[in-house]
Amino acid sequence: MSQLDIVKETIAYLKFWLGVIVVSDISLVGWLLSNAGETSDLKAYGAIIGIAIITFSALFVHKRIEHLITSLKEL
């Protein structure tokens, strides 16, 4: 398998996981907005921390994809 094919497959794999992360983030934000007044403070704080972690994870995966796309120019 050529280096180009490996990079393309890695990008495809990361795009899949980026989609999973984004859907999880949107779902958690939606849950928090719909249950903000009814849930305990501990669950609300946990959701906020989870949203922050998931969002930073999405940004990290996005930056990794951008880096790999940039590296395609060299191949």
C-alpha positions as CSV (number, residue, x, y, z in Angstrom):
1,M,0.0,0.0,0.0
2,S,1.4,3.4,-1.0
3,Q,2.0,6.2,1.4
4,L,-0.7,8.2,-0.4
5,D,-3.3,5.5,0.1
6,I,-2.4,5.2,3.8
7,V,-2.9,8.9,4.4
8,K,-6.2,8.9,2.5
9,E,-7.4,6.0,4.6
10,T,-6.3,7.7,7.8
11,I,-8.2,10.8,6.8
12,A,-11.3,8.8,6.1
13,Y,-11.1,7.1,9.4
14,L,-10.6,10.4,11.3
15,K,-13.6,11.9,9.4
16,F,-15.8,9.1,10.7
17,W,-14.7,9.7,14.3
18,L,-15.1,13.4,13.8
19,G,-18.7,12.8,12.8
20,V,-19.3,10.6,15.9
21,I,-17.7,13.3,18.1
22,V,-19.8,16.1,16.6
23,V,-23.1,14.1,17.0
24,S,-22.2,13.3,20.6
25,D,-21.5,16.9,21.3
26,I,-24.7,18.1,19.7
27,S,-26.7,15.5,21.6
28,L,-25.1,16.4,25.0
29,V,-25.8,20.1,24.4
30,G,-29.4,19.3,23.5
31,W,-29.8,17.2,26.6
32,L,-28.4,20.0,28.7
33,L,-30.6,22.7,27.2
34,S,-33.8,20.6,27.6
35,N,-33.1,19.5,31.1
36,A,-31.2,22.4,32.6
37,G,-33.9,23.4,35.0
38,E,-34.8,19.9,36.1
39,T,-31.4,18.2,36.6
40,S,-29.1,18.3,39.6
41,D,-26.2,20.7,39.7
42,L,-23.8,17.8,39.6
43,K,-25.2,16.4,36.4
44,A,-25.3,19.9,34.8
45,Y,-21.6,20.5,35.7
46,G,-20.7,17.1,34.4
47,A,-22.5,17.8,31.2
48,I,-20.7,21.1,30.8
49,I,-17.3,19.5,31.4
50,G,-18.3,16.7,29.0
51,I,-19.2,19.3,26.3
52,A,-15.9,21.1,26.8
53,I,-13.9,17.8,26.5
54,I,-15.8,16.6,23.5
55,T,-15.5,20.0,21.8
56,F,-11.7,20.1,22.3
57,S,-11.5,16.5,21.0
58,A,-13.4,17.6,17.9
59,L,-11.0,20.5,17.4
60,F,-8.0,18.2,17.9
61,V,-9.3,15.7,15.3
62,H,-10.1,18.5,12.9
63,K,-6.6,19.9,13.2
64,R,-5.1,16.4,12.6
65,I,-7.2,16.0,9.5
66,E,-6.0,19.4,8.2
67,H,-2.4,18.4,8.9
68,L,-2.9,15.2,6.9
69,I,-4.5,17.0,4.0
70,T,-1.6,19.4,4.0
71,S,0.8,16.5,3.9
72,L,-0.9,15.2,0.8
73,K,0.6,18.1,-1.1
74,E,4.1,16.7,-0.5
75,L,3.2,13.2,-1.7
